[in-house]
Amino acid sequence: MRAAPWIAVFAAACVVTSVRDAAAGQCGAGSYESCPTATCAPSGDYHSAKRCTTCYKTVQETVYDTEEVTRCKTVYDQVTCQKPVTCTKNVYETHYKDVCHTVCKPVFETHHKECCFTVCKPVYQTCYRDVCCKVCRPVYNTTYKEVCFTVCKPVYNTCYKEICVPVCRPVYNTCYKPVCFTVCKPVYNTCYKTVTCTEWKTVSDTTYKEVCYTVCKPVTETKTVEVCTGEWKTVVEHCPGPVVDGCATDPCTCAAPGVGGTDVCCPTTSAQCPGRTVCKKVWCPRMETREVCCTRYVSEVCKKTVPCTVTRCVPQCVTKQVPYTTCSFVKECCQKQIPVTTCSFVREVCTKRIPITTCTFKTEVCRKRIPCTTCTFVTECVTKRVPYTTCSFVKECVTKRIPYCTMRMEKQCVTKRIPYCVCKPVCVTEMVTETKCVPRQVTYKEIRCVPRTVCRTVACPGCPTCCNDSCCETGPTCAVPCEPGCVTQ
């Protein structure tokens, strides 16, 4: 596919070369004999023919075309399957065995012994004795004496006298007079005017659109898998016993100890001990072919139609009657009665009694008894009984039981259960999850650009253009376009 553009370019170059050779042979400056008569016939003035000649050249352009290419690529899917694996597992079991041993256990005993000892016990006695003492006891006597003193006692007399007082008493008179005033009274009128406004109305439209979603579908495949299994077989083996060297005494080489000889025994014989039979388990592997079911999921794109509600606002022109209130004032003449109060004073004569208090002092003689207390001390003889305590010790014989402890060792036979562990191999089959990558080919389309060479004829930019229509008609009559710089004479 990649060599196609180069082949097209090479073919175009060959065509250009052949055309160039043909043009050189027909319209070249050195070979006029090969030109056709109609082509090279004189057409007038040499200068006008030379001026009106137009040269052409072939230009190659590369154009890119798009093409759709279908390609394949490898996609790996992960497949999970359960694989049984047989393994040997050590199982530990706990066993117990009884072991007897002797233990010395201490035994404690409590005994009592009697001890006699003498104790001095105190005896307390309370005695009384008479004590005579002199005491001065106070004796109080209260006597009264009369005392005369003079007291001034006030005597109050109240008398009244009348006084005439002129008083101005106010007299109030209330009268009413009418007053006229102007009041502006508001008058309200309700009017209506037509108003055009735009309201937006919500309109809901239901449309349907296709929605793509991916669904994973399970694909079950059966695969053949080789599984390494086996079994345990019991093999009986006979192990020979070890060879033991015997010891014998040779009277020629062995001498009595201390007489210059040695007391060493030389090996003269050897014997083999009896053998033993050993049973052991041997694992014998074998290969088995099994069929395993694997499930993989394939993605599939599905389409479904989903309703979709679109809400839009639609303008509407609405005419409304809007009320408005106008206010106008109307003048009214009102009359009201205003109270007017007048005050006048009237003279009156009032009589008022004023109290007058007079105070006179009167002398009186009073008597008062004043108490007088006298204290005298009298001596008396008082007898008191004073207690005192005497202490005497009395000896007593006391017997006590004193405890004491003795220990002796007593032997006992004790049985203990001692645990020990036993290892036992067990065959266990476990399911192991195995993940594999399964390749599959997926086709996809790809758009690529393919270059293509196109040849077209273009007028030479250095050649003059024709000045009349006849020259333009006879210009491209040459069978082969000229190269740049090729001028027809």
Buried (B, 14 or more C-beta within 10 A) or exposed (E): EEEEBEEBBEEBEEEBEEBBEEBBEBBBEEEEEEBEEEEBEEEEEEEEBEEBBBBBBBEEEEEEEEEEEEEEEEEEEEBEBEEEEBEEEEEEEEEEEEEEEEEEEEEEEEEEEEEEEEEEEEEEEEEEEEEEEEEEEEEEEEEEEEEEEEEEEEEEEEEEEEEEEEEEEEEEEEEEEEEEEEEEEEEEEEEEEEEEEEEEEEEEEEEEEEEEEEEEEEEEEEEEEEBEBBEEEEEEEEEEEEEEEEEEEEEEEBEEEEEEEEEEEEEEEEEEEEEEEEEEEEEEEEEEEEEBEBEBEEEEEEEEEEEEEEEEEEEEEEEEEEEEEEEEEEEEEEEEEEEEEEEEEEEEEEEEEEEEEEEEEEEEEEEEEEEEEEEEEEEEEEEEEEEEEEEEEEEEEEEEEEEEEEEEEEEEEEEEEEEEEEEEEEEEEEEEEBEEEEEEEEEEEEEEEBEBBEEEEEBBEEBEEBEEEEBEEBBEEBEBBBBEEBEBE
